[in-house]
C-alpha cells in the first residue's frame, strides 16, 4: 500500500499582471451645480411631512395621557359606592 498523502507537485507561479498605466486627463470634468429650486422644493415637502407626523404624534400622546389619567378618575366614586353599599 502506498501513501495517498503525497504532496501535489507545486504549480508554477504565474507572473503578476503588470498594472495599467494611470491616465490622468488634462481637464477634469466638473459636475453640474445642483438645482437649488428643486432642492428647496424637496426640503419643503419633507418638512411638511415631518410636521404632519409630529402633529399626529402629539395627538396620539394626548389621547394616551387622557386614557391614563381617566383610569384613576373613578377611584373616588368606587370608594364612595363601596362605603354606601358595602
TORPA-4810 file (N, C-alpha, C, O; in nm, 3 decimals):
<nodes>
NODE_1_0.083_-0.118_0.000_0.000_0.000_0.000_0.087_0.124_0.000_0.186_0.133_0.073_X
NODE_2_0.049_0.217_-0.081_0.127_0.340_-0.089_0.051_0.453_-0.019_-0.072_0.450_-0.008_X
NODE_3_0.125_0.549_0.025_0.063_0.663_0.092_-0.011_0.750_-0.010_0.042_0.781_-0.116_X
NODE_4_-0.133_0.788_0.024_-0.209_0.877_-0.066_-0.192_1.023_-0.025_-0.250_1.113_-0.087_X
NODE_5_-0.113_1.045_0.077_-0.093_1.181_0.126_0.029_1.246_0.063_0.090_1.334_0.122_X
NODE_6_0.065_1.203_-0.057_0.182_1.260_-0.121_0.154_1.405_-0.158_0.042_1.440_-0.196_X
NODE_7_0.253_1.486_-0.146_0.237_1.628_-0.177_0.218_1.645_-0.327_0.288_1.582_-0.407_X
NODE_8_0.123_1.728_-0.363_0.099_1.754_-0.505_0.214_1.838_-0.558_0.267_1.922_-0.485_X
NODE_9_0.252_1.817_-0.681_0.362_1.897_-0.734_0.322_2.045_-0.736_0.210_2.080_-0.772_X
NODE_10_0.415_2.128_-0.698_0.388_2.272_-0.692_0.361_2.326_-0.831_0.433_2.296_-0.926_X
NODE_11_0.256_2.405_-0.841_0.224_2.465_-0.970_0.314_2.586_-0.990_0.341_2.660_-0.895_X
NODE_12_0.359_2.606_-1.111_0.446_2.723_-1.133_0.366_2.851_-1.111_0.250_2.862_-1.151_X
NODE_13_0.429_2.946_-1.046_0.361_3.073_-1.018_0.344_3.151_-1.147_0.434_3.159_-1.230_X
NODE_14_0.225_3.209_-1.160_0.200_3.292_-1.277_0.258_3.430_-1.249_0.248_3.480_-1.137_X
NODE_15_0.316_3.490_-1.348_0.372_3.623_-1.324_0.259_3.721_-1.292_0.150_3.715_-1.350_X
NODE_16_0.286_3.810_-1.200_0.187_3.910_-1.161_0.156_3.999_-1.280_0.244_4.034_-1.359_X
NODE_17_0.027_4.035_-1.292_-0.011_4.121_-1.403_0.050_4.259_-1.383_0.053_4.312_-1.272_X
NODE_18_0.098_4.313_-1.489_0.156_4.446_-1.479_0.043_4.547_-1.465_-0.057_4.539_-1.537_X
NODE_19_0.057_4.641_-1.373_-0.050_4.740_-1.354_-0.065_4.827_-1.479_0.032_4.860_-1.546_X
NODE_20_-0.189_4.863_-1.506_-0.217_4.951_-1.618_-0.162_5.089_-1.586_-0.173_5.135_-1.473_X
NODE_21_-0.105_5.155_-1.682_-0.056_5.291_-1.655_-0.173_5.383_-1.623_-0.278_5.376_-1.687_X
NODE_22_-0.154_5.469_-1.526_-0.257_5.562_-1.483_-0.268_5.676_-1.583_-0.169_5.744_-1.611_X
NODE_23_-0.387_5.695_-1.635_-0.409_5.801_-1.732_-0.480_5.915_-1.662_-0.590_5.899_-1.611_X
NODE_24_-0.416_6.029_-1.660_-0.474_6.148_-1.597_-0.513_6.245_-1.708_-0.428_6.289_-1.784_X
NODE_25_-0.643_6.277_-1.716_-0.684_6.370_-1.822_-0.633_6.511_-1.792_-0.610_6.548_-1.676_X
NODE_26_-0.616_6.588_-1.897_-0.569_6.725_-1.880_-0.674_6.812_-1.811_-0.641_6.897_-1.728_X
NODE_27_-0.800_6.789_-1.846_-0.908_6.868_-1.787_-1.005_6.771_-1.721_-1.053_6.676_-1.783_X
NODE_28_-1.034_6.797_-1.596_-1.128_6.714_-1.522_-1.266_6.777_-1.538_-1.285_6.896_-1.514_X
NODE_29_-1.363_6.694_-1.578_-1.498_6.745_-1.597_-1.557_6.784_-1.464_-1.545_6.712_-1.364_X
NODE_30_-1.621_6.897_-1.462_-1.688_6.943_-1.341_-1.831_6.894_-1.341_-1.896_6.883_-1.445_X
NODE_31_-1.879_6.864_-1.222_-2.018_6.822_-1.209_-2.107_6.946_-1.220_-2.067_7.054_-1.177_X
NODE_32_-2.224_6.931_-1.276_-2.314_7.046_-1.285_-2.363_7.085_-1.146_-2.377_7.000_-1.058_X
NODE_33_-2.390_7.214_-1.127_-2.440_7.261_-0.999_-2.581_7.205_-0.978_-2.659_7.196_-1.073_X
NODE_34_-2.612_7.168_-0.856_-2.747_7.117_-0.830_-2.849_7.230_-0.842_-2.818_7.347_-0.822_X
NODE_35_-2.971_7.192_-0.876_-3.080_7.288_-0.891_-3.131_7.326_-0.753_-3.194_7.245_-0.685_X
NODE_36_-3.103_7.449_-0.711_-3.140_7.494_-0.577_-3.291_7.496_-0.559_-3.341_7.462_-0.452_X
NODE_37_-3.365_7.536_-0.661_-3.511_7.543_-0.650_-3.570_7.404_-0.628_-3.659_7.386_-0.545_X
NODE_38_-3.520_7.305_-0.701_-3.569_7.168_-0.683_-3.533_7.115_-0.545_-3.611_7.045_-0.481_X
NODE_39_-3.413_7.150_-0.500_-3.369_7.107_-0.367_-3.456_7.169_-0.259_-3.500_7.101_-0.166_X
NODE_40_-3.481_7.299_-0.271_-3.566_7.368_-0.173_-3.708_7.313_-0.174_-3.771_7.301_-0.069_X
NODE_41_-3.759_7.279_-0.292_-3.894_7.224_-0.301_-3.900_7.088_-0.232_-3.997_7.056_-0.163_X
NODE_42_-3.796_7.008_-0.252_-3.793_6.876_-0.188_-3.783_6.891_-0.036_-3.847_6.817_0.038_X
NODE_43_-3.702_6.987_0.010_-3.691_7.012_0.154_-3.823_7.057_0.212_-3.862_7.013_0.320_X
NODE_44_-3.894_7.145_0.142_-4.023_7.194_0.190_-4.123_7.078_0.200_-4.201_7.071_0.295_X
NODE_45_-4.120_6.989_0.102_-4.210_6.874_0.104_-4.178_6.784_0.223_-4.268_6.737_0.292_X
NODE_46_-4.050_6.760_0.247_-4.010_6.675_0.360_-4.044_6.742_0.493_-4.089_6.674_0.586_X
NODE_47_-4.023_6.873_0.503_-4.058_6.945_0.626_-4.207_6.936_0.654_-4.248_6.919_0.769_X
NODE_48_-4.289_6.949_0.549_-4.434_6.940_0.567_-4.473_6.800_0.615_-4.559_6.787_0.702_X
NODE_49_-4.410_6.698_0.560_-4.438_6.561_0.604_-4.397_6.541_0.749_-4.467_6.475_0.825_X
NODE_50_-4.284_6.597_0.787_-4.236_6.585_0.926_-4.332_6.654_1.021_-4.366_6.600_1.126_X
NODE_51_-4.377_6.775_0.985_-4.471_6.848_1.072_-4.602_6.773_1.086_-4.661_6.770_1.194_X
NODE_52_-4.649_6.712_0.977_-4.773_6.634_0.983_-4.757_6.517_1.079_-4.845_6.490_1.160_X
NODE_53_-4.645_6.448_1.069_-4.621_6.333_1.157_-4.603_6.377_1.302_-4.648_6.307_1.394_X
NODE_54_-4.538_6.492_1.325_-4.522_6.541_1.461_-4.657_6.579_1.521_-4.681_6.554_1.639_X
NODE_55_-4.744_6.639_1.440_-4.877_6.675_1.488_-4.954_6.550_1.526_-5.019_6.545_1.631_X
NODE_56_-4.948_6.449_1.441_-5.018_6.323_1.469_-4.962_6.257_1.594_-5.037_6.202_1.675_X
NODE_57_-4.830_6.261_1.611_-4.767_6.204_1.729_-4.814_6.276_1.856_-4.839_6.213_1.958_X
NODE_58_-4.825_6.408_1.848_-4.872_6.487_1.962_-5.016_6.450_1.996_-5.051_6.438_2.114_X
NODE_59_-5.101_6.432_1.894_-5.240_6.394_1.917_-5.248_6.257_1.984_-5.327_6.237_2.076_X
NODE_60_-5.168_6.164_1.938_-5.169_6.030_1.996_-5.123_6.035_2.141_-5.181_5.969_2.228_X
NODE_61_-5.018_6.114_2.168_-4.970_6.127_2.306_-5.078_6.185_2.397_-5.096_6.140_2.510_X
NODE_62_-5.151_6.286_2.346_-5.257_6.348_2.425_-5.368_6.246_2.454_-5.420_6.242_2.566_X
NODE_63_-5.404_6.165_2.354_-5.506_6.063_2.375_-5.461_5.960_2.478_-5.539_5.920_2.565_X
NODE_64_-5.336_5.918_2.470_-5.285_5.821_2.567_-5.280_5.879_2.708_-5.313_5.810_2.805_X
NODE_65_-5.240_6.005_2.719_-5.238_6.069_2.851_-5.379_6.081_2.908_-5.399_6.064_3.028_X
NODE_66_-5.477_6.111_2.822_-5.615_6.121_2.868_-5.665_5.985_2.917_-5.735_5.976_3.018_X
NODE_67_-5.629_5.880_2.845_-5.670_5.746_2.886_-5.603_5.709_3.018_-5.666_5.652_3.107_X
NODE_68_-5.474_5.741_3.030_-5.401_5.711_3.154_-5.462_5.786_3.271_-5.484_5.728_3.378_X
NODE_69_-5.489_5.915_3.251_-5.545_5.996_3.358_-5.688_5.957_3.391_-5.731_5.971_3.505_X
NODE_70_-5.762_5.907_3.293_-5.901_5.869_3.314_-5.917_5.743_3.397_-6.023_5.720_3.454_X
NODE_71_-5.815_5.664_3.403_-5.824_5.539_3.479_-5.840_5.566_3.628_-5.913_5.494_3.697_X
NODE_72_-5.773_5.666_3.678_-5.778_5.693_3.822_-5.894_5.783_3.861_-5.918_5.803_3.980_X
NODE_73_-5.966_5.835_3.766_-6.074_5.929_3.795_-6.194_5.865_3.864_-6.269_5.935_3.931_X
NODE_74_-6.213_5.736_3.848_-6.329_5.670_3.906_-6.300_5.612_4.044_-6.390_5.555_4.107_X
NODE_75_-6.180_5.624_4.091_-6.143_5.565_4.219_-6.226_5.618_4.334_-6.269_5.541_4.420_X
NODE_76_-6.249_5.748_4.339_-6.325_5.809_4.449_-6.471_5.766_4.442_-6.533_5.740_4.545_X
NODE_77_-6.526_5.758_4.321_-6.666_5.718_4.307_-6.685_5.573_4.351_-6.785_5.539_4.413_X
NODE_78_-6.589_5.488_4.318_-6.599_5.348_4.357_-6.589_5.335_4.508_-6.663_5.257_4.568_X
NODE_79_-6.500_5.410_4.570_-6.485_5.404_4.715_-6.613_5.453_4.784_-6.655_5.397_4.885_X
NODE_80_-6.675_5.559_4.728_-6.799_5.610_4.786_-6.911_5.506_4.773_-6.989_5.487_4.866_X
NODE_81_-6.919_5.439_4.658_-7.021_5.337_4.638_-6.999_5.219_4.733_-7.096_5.163_4.784_X
NODE_82_-6.875_5.182_4.755_-6.845_5.072_4.847_-6.885_5.110_4.989_-6.934_5.026_5.065_X
NODE_83_-6.864_5.238_5.025_-6.900_5.282_5.160_-7.051_5.278_5.179_-7.100_5.242_5.286_X
NODE_84_-7.127_5.316_5.075_-7.272_5.319_5.085_-7.330_5.178_5.082_-7.413_5.144_5.166_X
NODE_85_-7.287_5.096_4.988_-7.347_4.965_4.967_-7.268_4.851_5.031_-7.316_4.737_5.033_X
NODE_86_-7.151_4.879_5.082_-7.066_4.771_5.128_-7.069_4.742_5.270_-7.000_4.652_5.316_X
</nodes>
